[in-house]
């Protein structure tokens, strides 16, 4: 099949009267979809759009998106979906930045790009008019991916980790091969969630429209209401559901609320876009079994034309903590490599690299980033073969399955430990009272955002105890925040930036805080708060999660001893919370001052010269320093030089003597006989 448009036209010829697209209470046949798309394509051609050009789509959710996408592909132009929820200035910048030849939008947004040429349609894709104009100025490097006879179909613009935009084009061949794992057959209905613009190239749209399926587009009101969405699934008898795991959680909750009694025709549920947490799948399978519908976990990236691997999830997989993603599909290759591009052995985490037919050509206008992320394939014998460095981590298990291990650039560290937030979320969601959970790192503390079930959230002690059974101590959240629902981005992924800040309304929103109950706890809380710079400290909050370290722990121990609380440094490292530290009302253990020369024997005392005020054995650290200094004389391993600028009169003799008087350390020396 030469390109996507030819594939769609072949389906139109074979099934002209078959339903192709449903939106609310309207359905279009393949013949009707083709007719409307050709009308828009003709208008675009009259506006000067040719093969290889870019056509920007600034359209709300609706069938107009499908007609506009098909119109661009019929001209062998690339369509560029622009999110309508962002500010006008941002949308205008993206339209300009992608070098679009024309913009397809609605009358409500006419003129958003100034004098730019616009094709106006309504919600259902009916032509409303044109606004002639000149294409916005294109930077020269935007067209560098054009090659004779090669045209890309779709240009996806998103933000890189550093916040800058990046655009990756995908070709017709790449998109057509992406549908292959599903094997969607004619007559199947495909439900697509949540936003058409996110997966215009994916299995949802292409698979349905190239194989005689019916694409059911979900209205906005059903997207935000799991109950309405469940009713839509049942009424439309959708057979394939393509959804992000975050959005799927709401559907599972709605289905569980009615006892999984809804009559669904879903045969396949496809997950993609983010890591799959198995707890929601476990709840779904408990109600509906693990055979129908079939659960498919797919992994991929925009730069690899969406999908790379696929794995059918069964009941046996629910015993794992991490959902497997398995091997690459058909004409792709996948490697787990270290930083030097060497393969890592089974069980060792490596970065996922992808090669093969689905790999994009790079980022338009970002040659540096393209060179960084798209590297030559050292394992391929094909000239020009490249690997895409995904930035994702994975490892091969003993049984040969592949596990997703999170992002290489977003893994968090807590007190020196690597922490995968998804693991924390999975443990929290395994609690029967928790519907959804999201873990995040804020101010060096792990924050758990929890959506409770009907019975409400359990106590802090129960939550901590539950986490302790499945997580190491350093991964137990410091704060638990109840929220009504998990905020999602327009892509259906968790919107972490929209999560509430616990510090903004700590008393009202955070479950962690429990005030001191005894005088000893009150004193300890005040000391911790002063040392750590925290306004108030709950008795169950972790000292190190609040920002404590070994140095601050020494200060805390010193102040607690001064307050009459008998505590040692190892107690803080072992107990970590005020409740445990002062449990049972520890008695003060006042320490007797050590007398001069008490720490050395009489023989050593006799060897000391007159005028010495005190002496004591060297510590292990001091002995080590002396050993290395004597082994390599003149090397200066432990010679620290500190420079500072002082203002004011300086009298060396008068200034140095008071320092020596006040600080015994400045009068200390080690005998040469050591």
C-alpha positions as CSV (number, residue, x, y, z in Angstrom):
1,X,0.0,0.0,0.0
2,X,1.7,3.2,-1.2
3,X,0.4,5.5,1.6
4,X,-2.3,6.0,4.1
5,X,-4.7,7.7,1.8
6,X,-4.5,4.8,-0.7
7,X,-5.2,2.4,2.1
8,X,-8.3,4.3,3.1
9,X,-9.5,4.6,-0.4
10,X,-9.2,0.9,-0.8
11,X,-11.4,0.4,2.2
12,X,-13.9,2.9,0.8
13,X,-14.2,1.0,-2.4
14,X,-14.7,-2.3,-0.6
15,X,-17.2,-1.0,2.1
16,X,-18.7,2.2,0.9
17,X,-22.0,1.8,2.8
18,X,-20.4,0.4,6.0
19,X,-20.5,2.7,9.1
20,X,-17.1,4.3,9.6
21,X,-17.4,7.1,12.1
22,X,-19.8,7.8,15.1
23,X,-20.0,11.1,17.0
24,X,-22.8,11.5,19.5
25,X,-26.0,10.6,17.7
26,X,-24.6,10.8,14.1
27,X,-22.9,8.1,12.0
28,X,-21.1,8.5,8.7
29,X,-20.5,5.7,6.2
30,X,-17.1,5.2,4.6
31,X,-18.4,6.8,1.4
32,X,-19.6,9.9,3.3
33,X,-16.3,10.2,5.2
34,X,-14.5,10.0,1.9
35,X,-16.7,12.6,0.2
36,X,-16.3,15.2,3.0
37,X,-12.5,14.6,3.3
38,X,-12.1,15.1,-0.5
39,X,-14.1,18.4,-0.3
40,X,-11.6,19.7,2.3
41,X,-8.6,18.3,0.3
42,X,-9.8,20.2,-2.8
43,X,-10.0,23.4,-0.8
44,X,-6.5,22.9,0.6
45,X,-5.2,22.3,-2.9
46,X,-6.7,25.6,-4.0
47,X,-4.9,27.3,-1.1
48,X,-1.6,26.0,-2.5
49,X,-1.0,23.0,-0.2
50,X,1.2,20.4,-1.9
51,X,2.9,17.1,-1.1
52,X,5.3,17.5,1.8
53,X,3.7,20.7,3.2
54,X,2.5,21.0,6.7
55,X,-1.2,21.6,7.6
56,X,-1.9,22.7,11.1
57,X,-5.2,21.4,12.8
58,X,-6.6,23.6,15.5
59,X,-9.8,21.8,16.2
60,X,-11.8,20.7,19.2
61,X,-12.7,17.0,19.8
62,X,-15.0,15.9,17.1
63,X,-15.3,14.3,13.6
64,X,-13.9,17.4,12.0
65,X,-10.5,16.2,13.2
66,X,-10.8,13.0,11.2
67,X,-12.0,14.7,8.0
68,X,-9.1,17.3,8.3
69,X,-6.5,14.6,8.9
70,X,-7.7,12.5,5.9
71,X,-7.8,15.7,3.7
72,X,-4.2,16.4,4.5
73,X,-3.1,12.8,3.8
74,X,-4.9,12.8,0.5
75,X,-2.5,15.6,-0.6
76,X,0.5,13.7,0.9
77,X,0.8,16.6,3.3
78,X,1.7,16.2,7.0
79,X,-1.0,17.2,9.5
80,X,0.1,19.0,12.7
81,X,-2.4,18.7,15.6
82,X,-2.4,21.7,17.9
83,X,-4.1,21.5,21.3
84,X,-7.0,23.9,21.5
85,X,-6.7,24.1,25.3
86,X,-3.5,26.1,25.4
87,X,-3.3,29.9,25.2
88,X,-3.7,31.6,21.8
89,X,-0.1,32.9,21.9
90,X,1.2,29.4,22.4
91,X,-1.0,28.1,19.6
92,X,0.2,30.9,17.3
93,X,3.8,30.1,18.1
94,X,3.4,26.4,17.3
95,X,1.6,27.1,14.0
96,X,4.5,29.4,13.0
97,X,7.2,27.1,14.4
98,X,6.1,24.1,12.4
99,X,6.2,26.0,9.1
100,X,2.5,25.2,8.2
101,X,1.2,26.1,4.8
102,X,-2.4,26.3,6.0
103,X,-4.5,26.1,9.1
104,X,-7.7,24.2,9.5
105,X,-9.8,25.6,12.3
106,X,-13.3,26.9,13.2
107,X,-15.0,30.3,12.9
108,X,-14.6,30.8,16.6
109,X,-10.8,30.7,16.2
110,X,-10.5,32.5,12.9
111,X,-7.7,35.0,12.7
112,X,-5.8,33.4,15.6
113,X,-2.6,33.3,13.4
114,X,-3.1,36.8,12.0
115,X,-3.1,36.9,8.2
116,X,-2.3,33.2,7.9
117,X,-4.3,31.2,5.3
118,X,-7.2,29.4,7.1
119,X,-9.7,26.8,6.1
120,X,-12.8,27.1,8.3
121,X,-15.0,24.1,9.1
122,X,-17.6,23.3,11.8
123,X,-17.6,20.6,14.5
124,X,-18.6,17.9,12.0
125,X,-16.1,18.9,9.3
126,X,-18.5,20.8,7.0
127,X,-16.7,23.5,5.0
128,X,-17.6,26.9,6.3
129,X,-15.3,29.2,4.3
130,X,-11.7,30.3,3.7
131,X,-9.6,33.1,4.9
132,X,-6.9,33.7,2.3
133,X,-3.5,34.8,3.5
134,X,0.2,34.2,3.3
135,X,2.0,31.3,5.0
136,X,4.0,32.4,8.0
137,X,7.7,32.8,7.5
138,X,9.5,29.4,7.7
139,X,12.9,28.9,9.1
140,X,15.2,27.1,6.6
141,X,15.8,24.1,8.8
142,X,12.1,23.2,9.0
143,X,12.0,21.8,5.6
144,X,15.2,19.7,5.8
145,X,13.3,16.5,6.2
146,X,11.7,16.8,2.7
147,X,13.2,14.2,0.3
148,X,12.2,13.4,-3.2
149,X,9.4,10.8,-3.2
150,X,9.3,10.7,0.6
151,X,6.6,12.5,2.5
152,X,5.8,12.4,6.2
153,X,2.2,12.0,7.3
154,X,2.1,13.5,10.8
155,X,4.2,16.0,12.8
156,X,3.9,15.7,16.5
157,X,5.0,18.7,18.6
158,X,5.6,18.3,22.3
159,X,8.0,19.5,25.0
160,X,11.3,17.9,25.8
161,X,12.5,17.3,29.3
162,X,14.2,20.7,29.3
163,X,11.0,22.5,28.4
164,X,11.7,23.3,24.7
165,X,9.5,22.2,21.9
166,X,10.5,19.3,19.7
167,X,8.8,18.1,16.5
168,X,9.1,14.5,15.2
169,X,7.7,13.5,11.8
170,X,6.4,10.1,10.9
171,X,6.0,8.6,7.4
172,X,3.1,6.8,5.9
173,X,4.9,3.4,6.0
174,X,5.7,3.8,9.7
175,X,2.1,4.5,10.5
176,X,0.7,1.6,8.5
177,X,3.0,-0.9,10.2
178,X,2.0,0.5,13.6
179,X,-1.5,-1.1,13.3
180,X,-0.3,-4.6,12.7
181,X,-0.3,-6.1,16.2
182,X,-4.0,-5.6,16.6
183,X,-5.2,-7.3,13.4
184,X,-8.4,-5.3,13.5
185,X,-10.9,-7.0,11.2
186,X,-13.6,-5.5,9.2
187,X,-16.8,-4.8,11.1
188,X,-15.1,-4.3,14.5
189,X,-15.9,-1.1,16.3
190,X,-13.0,0.9,17.7
191,X,-13.5,3.1,20.7
192,X,-10.8,5.8,21.0
193,X,-10.0,7.5,24.3
194,X,-9.3,10.2,25.3
195,X,-8.2,12.6,22.6
196,X,-8.2,12.0,18.9
197,X,-5.3,14.3,18.3
198,X,-3.1,12.3,20.6
199,X,-3.2,9.1,18.6
200,X,-4.2,10.2,15.1
201,X,-1.5,7.9,13.8
202,X,-2.1,5.1,16.3
203,X,-3.9,1.8,16.3
204,X,-7.2,3.5,17.2
205,X,-7.9,5.6,14.1
206,X,-5.7,4.0,11.4
207,X,-6.5,0.4,12.4
208,X,-10.3,1.1,12.2
209,X,-10.4,3.2,9.0
210,X,-8.0,0.9,7.1
211,X,-9.9,-2.3,8.0
212,X,-13.5,-1.4,7.8
213,X,-14.0,-0.8,11.5
214,X,-16.2,1.9,13.0
215,X,-14.5,4.6,15.0
216,X,-16.5,5.9,17.9
217,X,-15.3,9.3,19.1
218,X,-16.0,10.1,22.7
219,X,-17.6,13.4,23.6
220,X,-15.9,15.6,26.2
221,X,-18.7,15.1,28.7
222,X,-18.1,11.3,28.6
223,X,-14.4,11.7,28.9
224,X,-14.7,13.5,32.2
225,X,-17.4,11.2,33.6
226,X,-16.5,7.5,33.9
227,X,-20.2,6.7,34.5
228,X,-21.2,8.3,31.1
229,X,-18.2,6.7,29.4
230,X,-19.2,3.3,30.7
231,X,-22.7,3.8,29.3
232,X,-21.3,4.9,26.0
233,X,-19.2,1.7,25.8
234,X,-22.2,-0.4,26.3
235,X,-24.6,1.5,24.0
236,X,-22.1,1.7,21.1
237,X,-21.1,-2.0,21.6
238,X,-17.4,-0.9,21.2
239,X,-15.1,-3.9,20.7
240,X,-11.7,-2.3,21.1
241,X,-10.9,0.2,23.8
242,X,-7.7,2.2,23.5
243,X,-7.0,4.1,26.7
244,X,-4.3,5.4,29.0
245,X,-4.0,3.5,32.4
246,X,-4.8,6.7,34.3
247,X,-8.1,7.2,32.5
248,X,-8.9,3.4,32.8
249,X,-8.9,3.7,36.6
250,X,-12.0,5.8,36.5
251,X,-13.7,3.4,34.2
252,X,-12.9,0.5,36.5
253,X,-14.3,2.4,39.5
254,X,-17.5,3.1,37.6
255,X,-17.8,-0.5,36.5
256,X,-17.2,-1.8,40.0
257,X,-19.8,0.5,41.4
258,X,-22.5,-1.3,39.4
259,X,-21.1,-4.7,40.2
260,X,-19.6,-5.2,36.7
261,X,-23.1,-5.7,35.5
262,X,-22.9,-3.5,32.4
263,X,-23.3,-5.4,29.1
264,X,-20.0,-4.7,27.3
265,X,-18.9,-6.0,23.9
266,X,-15.3,-5.0,24.5
267,X,-12.9,-7.7,23.3
268,X,-9.6,-5.9,23.6
269,X,-8.4,-3.2,26.0
270,X,-5.2,-1.5,24.8
271,X,-3.0,0.4,27.2
272,X,-0.4,2.9,26.1
273,X,0.9,6.4,26.8
274,X,2.2,5.7,30.4
275,X,3.3,2.8,32.6
276,X,0.6,0.3,33.5
277,X,-0.2,-0.2,37.2
278,X,-1.5,-3.7,37.7
279,X,-3.9,-2.9,40.6
280,X,-6.6,-1.4,38.4
281,X,-6.2,-4.4,36.0
282,X,-6.6,-6.8,39.0
283,X,-9.9,-5.1,40.0
284,X,-11.1,-5.3,36.4
285,X,-10.2,-9.0,36.0
286,X,-11.7,-9.9,39.4
287,X,-15.0,-8.6,38.0
288,X,-14.7,-9.6,34.3
289,X,-12.0,-12.3,34.1
290,X,-8.7,-12.3,32.3
291,X,-9.9,-13.7,28.9
292,X,-12.6,-11.4,27.8
293,X,-11.8,-8.6,27.2
294,X,-8.2,-9.3,26.4
295,X,-5.8,-6.8,28.1
296,X,-2.9,-5.6,25.9
297,X,-0.1,-3.6,27.4
298,X,1.8,-1.6,24.7
299,X,5.0,0.4,25.1
300,X,6.3,3.0,22.7
301,X,7.1,6.6,22.0
302,X,6.2,9.3,19.4
303,X,9.6,9.0,17.9
304,X,9.0,5.3,17.2
305,X,5.6,5.9,15.6
306,X,3.8,5.2,18.9
307,X,4.2,1.5,19.6
308,X,7.2,-0.7,20.1
309,X,6.2,-3.7,22.2
310,X,3.0,-5.5,23.1
311,X,2.1,-8.0,25.8
312,X,-1.2,-9.7,26.6
313,X,-1.8,-9.4,30.4
314,X,-3.1,-12.5,32.1
315,X,-4.1,-13.4,35.7
316,X,-0.6,-14.8,36.3
317,X,1.0,-11.4,35.5
318,X,-1.0,-9.9,38.4
319,X,1.4,-11.6,40.8
320,X,4.1,-9.3,39.6
321,X,4.7,-5.8,41.0
322,X,5.6,-4.4,37.6
323,X,3.6,-5.0,34.4
324,X,5.6,-6.7,31.7
325,X,5.9,-5.1,28.2
326,X,7.7,-7.9,26.4
327,X,9.4,-7.8,23.0
328,X,9.2,-5.6,19.9
329,X,6.6,-5.9,17.3
330,X,7.4,-7.3,13.8
331,X,9.9,-5.0,12.0
332,X,11.4,-3.3,15.1
333,X,14.4,-4.2,17.2
334,X,14.9,-3.4,20.9
335,X,18.1,-3.3,22.9
336,X,18.9,-2.7,26.6
337,X,22.2,-0.8,26.6
338,X,24.4,0.9,29.1
339,X,25.9,4.4,28.7
340,X,28.6,3.1,26.4
341,X,26.0,1.3,24.2
342,X,27.0,-2.1,25.5
343,X,24.2,-4.7,26.0
344,X,23.4,-5.3,29.7
345,X,22.9,-8.8,31.0
346,X,19.5,-10.1,32.2
347,X,18.4,-8.7,35.5
348,X,20.4,-5.5,35.0
349,X,18.6,-2.2,34.3
350,X,19.6,-0.6,31.0
351,X,18.2,2.2,28.7
352,X,15.8,1.0,26.0
353,X,17.0,1.7,22.5
354,X,14.7,1.1,19.5
355,X,15.6,0.5,15.8
356,X,13.8,-0.5,12.7
357,X,11.1,0.7,10.3
358,X,9.1,2.8,12.9
359,X,11.9,5.1,14.0
360,X,11.3,8.7,13.0
361,X,13.8,10.8,11.1
362,X,14.6,13.2,14.0
363,X,13.4,16.5,15.4
364,X,12.7,19.3,12.9
365,X,14.9,22.3,13.7
366,X,16.7,20.5,16.5
367,X,19.9,19.0,14.9
368,X,21.7,18.8,18.3
369,X,18.9,16.9,20.0
370,X,18.4,14.7,16.9
371,X,22.1,13.7,17.0
372,X,21.8,13.0,20.7
373,X,18.7,10.9,20.6
374,X,19.0,9.2,17.2
375,X,22.4,7.4,17.1
376,X,23.9,5.0,14.5
377,X,22.9,1.4,15.1
378,X,26.1,-0.5,15.9
379,X,24.3,-3.9,15.7
380,X,22.8,-3.4,12.2
381,X,24.4,-4.2,8.9
382,X,22.1,-1.9,7.0
383,X,23.6,1.4,5.9
384,X,22.2,4.4,7.7
385,X,20.4,2.3,10.3
386,X,19.8,4.2,13.6
387,X,18.7,3.6,17.1
388,X,16.4,5.9,19.1
389,X,17.4,6.4,22.7
390,X,14.1,6.4,24.5
391,X,15.3,7.6,27.9
392,X,13.3,4.8,29.4
393,X,14.7,2.1,31.6
394,X,14.0,-1.7,31.4
395,X,15.4,-5.0,32.5
396,X,15.0,-8.6,31.3
397,X,13.6,-10.9,34.0
398,X,14.7,-14.5,34.5
399,X,11.7,-15.8,32.5
400,X,12.8,-13.6,29.5
401,X,10.0,-11.0,29.9
402,X,10.8,-7.3,29.7
403,X,9.9,-4.9,32.5
404,X,9.6,-1.2,32.2
405,X,11.6,0.4,35.0
406,X,10.7,4.1,34.7
407,X,12.4,7.1,33.1
408,X,16.2,7.6,33.2
409,X,15.7,11.3,33.6
410,X,12.8,11.3,36.1
411,X,13.9,8.7,38.6
412,X,14.0,10.4,41.9
413,X,16.5,10.0,44.7
414,X,15.6,10.0,48.3
415,X,18.6,10.2,50.8
416,X,20.8,8.6,48.1
417,X,18.4,5.8,47.3
418,X,16.9,5.5,43.8
419,X,13.1,5.4,44.1
420,X,10.6,4.4,41.4
421,X,7.4,6.3,42.1
422,X,5.3,3.8,40.2
423,X,6.3,1.1,42.7
424,X,5.0,3.2,45.5
425,X,1.7,3.9,43.6
426,X,1.2,0.1,43.0
427,X,1.6,-0.7,46.7
428,X,-0.8,2.0,47.8
429,X,-3.4,1.0,45.2
430,X,-3.2,-2.6,46.5
431,X,-4.9,-1.3,49.7
432,X,-8.6,-2.0,49.5
433,X,-9.6,1.5,50.6
434,X,-7.6,3.3,47.9
435,X,-9.1,3.7,44.5
436,X,-6.3,5.6,42.9
437,X,-2.8,6.8,44.0
438,X,-0.1,9.1,42.6
439,X,3.3,9.5,44.2
440,X,5.4,12.6,43.7
441,X,8.5,14.1,45.1
442,X,8.1,17.6,46.6
443,X,10.9,19.4,48.5
444,X,12.8,16.1,48.9
445,X,9.8,14.4,50.4
446,X,7.6,11.7,48.9
447,X,4.0,12.8,48.8
448,X,1.2,10.3,48.2
449,X,-2.0,11.7,46.6
450,X,-4.9,9.3,47.3
451,X,-8.4,8.9,46.0
452,X,-10.4,7.1,48.7
453,X,-13.1,4.6,48.2
454,X,-16.6,4.8,49.8
455,X,-15.4,3.9,53.2
456,X,-12.9,6.8,53.3
457,X,-9.2,6.7,53.9
458,X,-7.7,4.6,56.6
459,X,-5.6,6.0,59.4
460,X,-2.0,7.2,58.9
461,X,-0.7,4.3,61.0
462,X,-2.6,1.8,58.8
463,X,-1.3,3.4,55.6
464,X,2.3,3.4,56.8
465,X,2.0,-0.1,58.0
466,X,0.6,-1.2,54.6
467,X,3.4,0.5,52.8
468,X,6.0,-1.0,55.2
469,X,4.9,-4.5,54.1
470,X,5.8,-3.8,50.5
471,X,8.3,-1.0,50.4
472,X,11.7,-0.2,52.0
473,X,11.6,2.4,54.7
474,X,12.9,5.2,52.5
475,X,10.1,4.7,50.0
476,X,7.3,5.2,52.5
477,X,5.5,8.5,51.8
478,X,6.1,11.3,54.3
479,X,2.7,12.9,53.5
480,X,-0.7,11.5,52.5
481,X,-3.0,13.9,50.7
482,X,-6.6,13.0,50.0
483,X,-8.0,14.3,46.6
484,X,-11.3,13.7,44.8
485,X,-9.8,12.5,41.5
486,X,-6.4,12.3,39.8
487,X,-5.9,15.3,37.5
488,X,-5.1,14.3,33.9
489,X,-3.5,16.2,31.0
490,X,-5.2,16.5,27.7
491,X,-3.2,13.4,26.7
492,X,-4.9,11.4,29.4
493,X,-1.8,11.1,31.5
494,X,-1.3,12.1,35.2
495,X,-0.9,15.9,35.4
496,X,1.6,16.1,38.2
497,X,1.8,19.9,38.0
498,X,-1.9,20.1,38.8
499,X,-1.6,18.1,42.1
500,X,-2.1,20.3,45.1
501,X,0.8,21.6,47.1
502,X,0.7,20.1,50.6
503,X,2.4,23.1,52.1
504,X,-0.4,25.4,50.9
505,X,-3.0,24.0,53.2
506,X,-1.3,21.4,55.4
507,X,-3.8,21.3,58.2
508,X,-6.8,20.8,55.9
509,X,-5.4,18.5,53.3
510,X,-2.6,16.4,54.7
511,X,-3.3,13.3,56.7
512,X,0.2,12.9,58.1
513,X,0.2,15.5,60.8
514,X,-0.6,14.2,64.3
515,X,0.3,16.6,67.1
516,X,2.5,15.7,70.1
517,X,0.7,13.9,72.9
518,X,3.2,14.0,75.7
519,X,5.6,16.6,77.1
520,X,8.6,14.7,75.7
521,X,7.0,14.6,72.2
522,X,6.3,18.3,72.4
523,X,9.9,19.2,73.4
524,X,11.2,16.9,70.6
525,X,8.8,18.4,68.0
526,X,10.0,21.9,68.9
527,X,13.6,20.9,68.6
528,X,13.1,19.1,65.3
529,X,11.1,22.1,63.9
530,X,13.8,24.5,64.9
531,X,16.7,22.4,63.5
532,X,14.9,21.5,60.2
533,X,13.2,24.8,59.6
534,X,9.7,23.2,59.7
535,X,6.8,25.2,61.2
536,X,5.4,22.1,62.9
537,X,6.3,18.4,63.0
538,X,3.9,15.5,63.5
539,X,4.9,12.7,65.7
540,X,4.8,10.2,62.7
541,X,6.8,12.3,60.3
542,X,10.2,10.9,59.2
543,X,13.2,12.9,60.3
544,X,15.0,12.3,57.1
545,X,12.0,12.8,54.9
546,X,11.7,16.3,56.4
547,X,15.1,17.2,55.2
548,X,17.3,15.8,58.0
549,X,20.7,14.3,57.6
550,X,23.5,13.0,59.7
551,X,24.9,16.4,60.6
552,X,21.5,17.8,61.6
553,X,20.9,14.6,63.6
554,X,23.9,15.4,65.7
555,X,22.4,18.9,66.4
556,X,19.1,17.3,67.3
557,X,20.7,14.8,69.7
558,X,22.7,17.5,71.4
559,X,19.6,19.7,72.0
560,X,17.5,16.8,73.2
561,X,20.2,15.8,75.7
562,X,20.4,19.4,76.9
563,X,16.6,19.3,77.4
564,X,17.0,16.2,79.6
565,X,15.9,13.6,77.0
566,X,18.2,10.6,76.9
567,X,18.8,9.9,73.2
568,X,21.7,8.8,71.1
569,X,22.6,9.4,67.5
570,X,21.8,5.7,66.6
571,X,18.3,6.2,68.1
572,X,17.5,8.8,65.5
573,X,18.7,6.7,62.6
574,X,16.8,3.7,63.9
575,X,13.5,5.2,65.1
576,X,13.3,8.2,62.7
577,X,9.9,9.5,64.1
578,X,9.1,11.4,67.3
579,X,6.6,8.8,68.3
580,X,9.1,5.9,68.2
581,X,12.0,8.0,69.5
582,X,10.3,8.9,72.8
583,X,8.0,5.9,73.0
584,X,7.6,4.7,76.6
585,X,9.0,8.0,78.0
586,X,12.7,7.4,77.9
587,X,14.5,8.6,81.0
588,X,17.3,11.1,80.7
589,X,20.7,9.7,80.8
590,X,22.9,12.7,81.9
591,X,26.5,12.2,81.0
592,X,29.3,12.8,83.5
593,X,32.0,15.1,82.2
594,X,35.2,13.2,81.4
595,X,38.1,14.3,83.5
596,X,41.5,15.3,81.9
597,X,43.7,12.3,81.0
598,X,40.9,9.8,82.0
599,X,40.8,8.2,78.6
600,X,44.5,7.1,78.5
601,X,46.4,4.7,80.6
602,X,49.0,5.5,83.3
603,X,51.9,4.5,81.0
604,X,50.9,6.9,78.3
605,X,50.3,9.6,80.9
606,X,53.8,9.2,82.2
607,X,55.3,9.8,78.7
608,X,53.6,13.1,78.3
609,X,55.7,16.3,78.8
610,X,54.8,18.9,81.4
611,X,52.3,21.6,80.5
612,X,49.8,19.4,78.7
613,X,46.2,20.1,79.7
614,X,44.6,16.8,78.4
615,X,45.2,13.8,76.1
616,X,43.1,11.1,74.6
617,X,43.4,8.3,72.1
618,X,43.2,9.0,68.4
619,X,39.9,8.0,66.7
620,X,39.7,5.5,63.9
621,X,39.3,8.3,61.4
622,X,42.3,10.2,62.8
623,X,44.4,7.1,62.7
624,X,43.5,6.5,59.0
625,X,44.4,10.1,58.2
626,X,47.8,9.8,59.9
627,X,48.4,6.5,58.2
628,X,47.9,7.9,54.7
629,X,49.9,11.0,55.5
630,X,52.9,9.0,56.7
631,X,52.6,6.6,53.7
632,X,52.9,9.5,51.2
633,X,54.7,12.3,52.8
634,X,54.2,15.6,51.0
635,X,51.1,14.4,49.1
636,X,48.8,16.5,51.3
637,X,45.8,14.2,51.1
638,X,44.2,15.9,54.1
639,X,45.6,19.3,53.7
640,X,42.6,21.7,53.4
641,X,43.2,25.3,52.4
642,X,40.4,27.8,53.2
643,X,40.5,31.4,52.1
644,X,38.3,34.2,53.4
645,X,38.1,37.9,53.3
646,X,37.8,39.8,56.6
647,X,37.1,43.5,57.1
648,X,38.4,45.5,60.1
649,X,41.5,45.9,62.1
650,X,43.6,42.8,62.4
651,X,46.1,42.3,65.3
652,X,47.5,38.8,64.8
653,X,48.8,38.3,68.3
654,X,45.6,39.6,70.0
655,X,43.2,37.9,67.6
656,X,44.7,34.4,67.5
657,X,45.1,34.0,71.3
658,X,41.4,34.4,72.1
659,X,40.5,31.7,69.5
660,X,42.9,29.3,71.1
661,X,41.6,30.1,74.5
662,X,38.0,29.5,73.5
663,X,38.5,26.4,71.3
664,X,40.6,23.5,72.6
665,X,40.7,22.0,69.1
666,X,43.0,24.9,68.0
667,X,45.5,23.8,70.7
668,X,45.5,20.1,69.7
669,X,48.5,18.3,68.2
670,X,49.6,14.7,67.5
671,X,52.9,13.5,69.0
672,X,55.5,12.7,66.3
673,X,56.0,9.3,67.9
674,X,52.7,8.2,66.5
